[in-house]
Amino acid sequence: MQNSKHLGELPIPKLLVQQAVPAFIGILILSIYGIVDTIFVGRWVGPMAIAAITVVLPITFLIASIGMAIGVGGASIISRALGGGKEEKAFKAFGNQVVLTLFLSLAIVALGVYFQDQILLLFGAQGAILPYAREYFSIILIGIPFLAWAMMSNNVIQAEGAPKVAMFIMIVPAVVNLILDPILIISFDMGLAGAAWATTISYIFSAAYAVRFFIWGKSELKIKWGCLKIDWAIVREIFSIGIVTLARQGAIAILAILLNNTLFTYGDEFGVAIYGIINRVMMFANSPVLGVTQGFIPIAGYNYGAKNWKRVRESIRTAVIYGTVMALFIFVIILVFSSSIVGAFTTNPILIAQASPALKIVFVAAPLISIQLVGAAYFQAAGKVLPALLLTLTKQGFCLIPLVLILPYYWGLNGIWIAFPMADVLAAIITYWYLRRALNKKGK
């Protein structure tokens, strides 16, 4: 168990860079392929295709989040077990993750197939959006179990201190999708179905890369038959921590239902398409902070397990500073080039005219997100379920959803865009207060 020891030995700034840069690159490339995917369907299929993807994506990630939740819950156990020298527990946790991910993802996909139309209508596939959403969703469902496996594996590999491999798990599907998009959408003239098949095939490649690492790679956590037996104590611990991720994805799903239906009410199909563009830009713009957060989690978890409180506090401070600086830089770029950014997705003049100012409003408070993300991630890494759950739900659940319900009543479509920076500010204040309080207690 030599790979993970550096998490407790190297200087925090150097270690955070080593862990965060591969995670950032992986997330960045993943977001780029999401952007390119939207550009292709926006230019070669039309605004309704953008709206359809906007409706389907939160459903996809809600179903696949079972793998992410199992991955995050198990990774927290693995990090602390490795930090505390409990290798046997780390192996058992990984084996249980494998079984749970495969069984639950397939079961949930089966429900998705059976209730397809009801789910799409619930998530806002109204009017002309529905037939496009139905076409895209029916194909994407095939790849969701593979996506769930890749999400689970990514968190485990981060936990054992192999960030470059975790990075490639995200890079592989991005590259595959970027290659297949122009071939299937344009050359084969498959339209939106081509985009769906490109994404599905990319998920399969990502899962295959993760399997290769665990079986033939340098993973500390090999798949062993003896560890595949369900240990209910470990399962409970996995889900007690992973419930935070499920709750976050659940809040995002509820927000998507509310947003898509409210956007349709105040801005028809074009309102949904505008948010689709903003959401793609948001994924790209937030990738540096998400990379820092991903890199921070195994460092905090390992040192928490080793009871090295000084390094835990230093890792939090360093992660917040790095994340804030990068988020501020991205915000300035969006502010200056908002029209050009929107113009890359579509040639539709209505979409460009409305999406550009909306993009600026949504990102006004973006530099504050690192406080909320790192704060929630600390409690998750430390295995503190309740504060992690509450802080994770703060932005989407406790702040953004009520604001989206209230503000459009006064300001129409603009009220929806204003809700985003207001939620960022409120979430950052709440998280800072709670994190500072918890760390002061730990210091004493």
N, C-alpha and C positions, 0 to 999 in steps of 0.2 A: 504494500500500500504506500508506495513512494510518490505517486503522481500528485496526490492531494496535499502532501505535507508543506509544499511551498505556500499554501494559502495561509499558513500560520507563521511564516518566516520572512518572506520578502517585504520590503517597504510598501506601505499601503498605496501611495500614488502609483508606483511602478506596477504593483500587482493589479490595481484597478484598470490601468491602461491595458495590461496583458489580457485581462478577462473581458473588458468592455469592448475593445476594438473589434475582435472577431464577432462578438454578438451584434455590435452596431453594423458591421459590414453585412452580416447575414440579414438583419432586419431591413437595412437600407435596400439591399438587392431585392428582397421580398416585396418591399413597397414599390420599388421601381417596376417590377413586373406587373404589379397591380395597376400601376399608372399606365404602363404600355398597353395592358389588356383593355383598359377603359378607353384609351386613345384609339385603338384599332376598332372597337365596336362603335365608338362615338362617330368616327369618320366614315366607316364602311357599312354600318348598319343604321345608326341614327340615335337621337336622344332617348327614344323609348328603350333601346338596348342598355343605355347607361342606367336608366331608371330601374330596369329589370335586375341588373347586377346589384344595384343599391338595395333592392328588396331581398335578394337571395343571400347575399354575403352574411348578414347577421344570423340568418337561419343556419347557414353552413357552419359558422364558427360556434354557434350555440351547441349544435349537435357534436361537433368535433371537440368542444371544450371539455368533454368528459376525459379525453386523453390528456389535455393540458392540466386539468385538475389533478388527475392521478399522477402526472409527471411532477407538478409542483409539490404536492403533498409528499410523495415518495422522495423527491430530491431534498426536501427539508430534513427528512429522517436520515437520508444517506449522508448529507453534509455533517450533521451533528454526530452521527455514528462514526464516521471517519475521523472527525475532530477529536472524539472521545475514545478512539481506539477500539470501537465495537464493530469489527469487520463482518462478523456473522449476521448481525442485524441489518447491515447495509445490503448484504446479498439476499436476505429474506425479503426485504422491502422491495428490491428490484424484481424478484421473481413474482411477487404478488402484483406489482404494477403491470407486468406483461400479461398475466391472466385477466386482470380486471379490464385493461384497455381493450383487448380483443373481444371479450364477451359483451361488454356494455356498449361499445361503439356499434357493433353489428345489430344488437337489439334495438338501439335507438334509431338507427337508419331504417330498419324494418318499419318502425312506427312512422317515420318520415315519408316513406313510400306510400303507406296506406292512407295517411291523412294529408296528402300533398296539396290539394286544392284549398282545403280549409286553412292550412298553415300559411300558404301564399296570400290568401285574402286577409288573414289576420295581420300579416306583416306589411300590408299596404299595397298589394298588387291589384290596384283598382283601375278601372277604365281600360285604356289601350295597353297598359303595362302587363296585364295578366297573361296573355298568350306568350309574350316574350319571356316572362318569368317562369312559366311552366316549362318551356323548352329548355331553358338554362338549368333549372333546378333538377329536372329528371336525370340529366347527365351528371351533374356535380355530385349527386347522392352516391354514385358508384365509388367516387374517390374519397369519401369522408372517412371510412375506417383507416385508410392509409394515412390521411392527414392526422387523425387522432394518434396513431402510432408514432408519427414523426414528431408531434408536439410532446408526447410523453418522453420520447427518447432524448429530445433536445434538452429538456430540463435535467434529466439524469446525467447526461454527459457533461453539462455545466457543473453539476454537483461534484463530479469526480475530478474536476480541474482540467478538462480538455476542451477549452473554448473554441479552438480552431476546428475541431471535428463538428461541434455544435453549429458553428458558422456554416460549414459546408452542407449540413442538413437543410439549411434555408437557402443556400446558394444553388444547390442542385435543381430544386423545382423551378427556381426563377429562371435559370439558364434554359431548362427544357421548355418552359412556357414561352420564353422570348423567341426560341427557335420555331416552335410549332404555331404560334399565333399567325404570323404572315403566311405560313404554308397552308394552314387549314382555313383561315378566314378569307384570305385573298386568292391564293393559287387554286385551292379546291372549291372556292366559292361556297363555303359552308356557313358563313355568317355567324350568328350568335352561337349556334351549335358547335362551330369550329372553336370558338373561344372556350366553351365549356369542356370540350374534349381535350384541348390543350392544357387546361388547368387540372383536369382529372388525371391525365397521364403524368403530369408533373408531380402530383401527390404520390403516385405509385413509385416514381423514381426516388423521391425523398425518403419514403419508408424503406425502400430496398437498401439505400445507402446506410441508414441507421442499423438495419439488421446485419449488414456486412461488418460494421464496426464492432458490434457486440459478439459476433461469432468468430470472425477472423482478424479483427483489429487489435489494438493495444488497450482495450477497455479493461479496467480493474473488475468490472461487474459482468462477468460472463454469464450467459444463460445456462443455468444448471437445473436439471430435472427435479432434484430434491427441493429446490427453492420455489418451485412453481405451485407447491401445495399451499392452499389458502390458510393464512394465519390471521384469525379474526381480530386479534389485538393490533396487529400491524395494519390491517384493513381499516379499522376504526381510526387509527392515528393518521393514515393517509387521507381519509375523507374528512377528518376533523380539521386538517390543514387545507386540503384541497377544496373544501367547501367555500373557502374564500374566493378561489378562482371561479368556481361554479356560480357563486353569488354575483361576482363581477360580470361574468358573461350573461347571467340572467338579467342583471340590471341593464346591460347593454342591449339585450334582446327586447326588454320592455321599452327601453328608450327608442329603439328602432321602430317598434310597433307604433308608439306614440308619435315619433317624428314623421314617419312616412305618411301616416294618416293625416296628421296636422298639416304637413307640407302639401298634401294633395288638396286639402280643404282651402288653404290660403294661396296656393300657387299652382294648382293642378299638376299634371304630369311633369311640367317643366320645373316645378318646385322640388320634386323628388330628384330629377336629373341634376339640378344645381347642387343639392346636397351630396349627390354621388361624386361630383367633381371635388367638392370641398373635402369629403371624407378621404378620397385618394391622396390629396395634397397633405391632409392631416397625418396619414400613415407615414408619408415620406418625411414630413417636417419633425415628427416626434421620434423618428428612429434613433437619433443620437441619445436622447434621454432614455429611451427604452433600452438601448444598448448598455448605457451606464447602469441602469437598474438591474438588468440581467447579469452584468459582470459583478455587481455589488452583492447579490444574494448569496452565492457560494462563499464569498469572503466573510460576510457577516455570520452566516450559518456555521462555518467551520470554527471561527474564533469564539462564537457564542458557546459552541459545544466544548471548546477548550477553556472556557471561562476567562478569556483574555479580554477584559472589558475595555481596556485602553485602545486596543486595535479595533474593537467593535465601534467605539465612538469615533475614532479617526476615519474609519471606512464610511460612516454615515456623512460626516462633515465633507470629506473629499468628494463623495458621490454627488451630494447636493450642489457643491460649487461647480464641478465639471459640467453637470447637467444643465445648470442655469445659464452658464456662459454659452454653451452650444445652442440652447433654445433661443437665447437672445439674438444670436447671430442669424439663425434661420428666420426668425421673425422679421428682421430688417430686410432680408432678401425677399420675403413674401410681400412686405409692404411696398417695396420699390417695383417689383416685377409682377404684380398680381394680374394685370391684364394679359401679359404674355403667357403666364402660367395657364390661365383659363383658356386662352386661344389655342394652346397645344392640344386640348381635348376635343374641341369642336369648332366648326366653322359657322355654327348657327348664331346669328347676331343677337337674338333675344337672350340666348343662354350666356353669351359673353358679357352682354350689358348688365345682366342681373347678378351673375356669379362673381364678378370681380370685386365690387364693393362688399358683398357678403363675405367673401374670403378674408378681407381685411378686418372686418368686425369680429369674426370668429377667432382670429389669432391675436387679438389685442393683448390678452393676458397670458399667452402661451409660455413666456419665460418662467412662470410660477409653477409649471406642472412638475418640475423635478422634485420639489418639496413634497408634494402629495404622493408621487410614485415611489420615491425612495423611502419615505416615512412608512407607508403601508408595507413595502417590501421588507423592511427591517423586522416588523412584527411577524411576518410570514416566515422569514428565515429563522427567527428565534422560536418558532412553534407556538406563538401567542395568538390563538385562534380568534378570540373575540375582538381585540383591538384591530387585528389585521382585517377582519371581516368588516367592521364598522368603517375603518378608514378607506378600504377599497370601495365601499358603497357610497362614500361621501359625495364624490363629484356627480356620478351618473344618477345614483338613486336618491340621495337626500337633497341635492341642489338642482341638478339639471332638469330632472323630470318635472318637479313642481314649477320651475321657471318656464319650461316649454308649455305647460298647461296655462299659465297665467299671462305671460307677456304678449303672446299673439292677440289676445283679447283687446289690448290697447294699441299695439303697434303693427298688427298684421304679420306678414311674412318676416319683416325686419325684427320683430320681437323674438322669433326663433333664433336668429343669428346673435342677437344681443344676449340671449340666455347662456351661450357658451362662455364668453369671458367672465360673466358674473359668477358662474359656477366654478370656474378656475380660481377666482379670487377667494371665494368662500371656502373651497376645499383646501387651499393652501393655508389659510389662516387656522382652520380647525386642526389640520394635520400638524402644523408647526407647534401649536399649543400642546397637543397630546404627546407628541414625540419628545418635546423638551421636558415635559412633566415626567414621562417614563424614564428618560435618561438621568434626570436628577435623582430619582429614586434609586436607580441602579448604581449611580455613582456613590451614594451614601451606603 
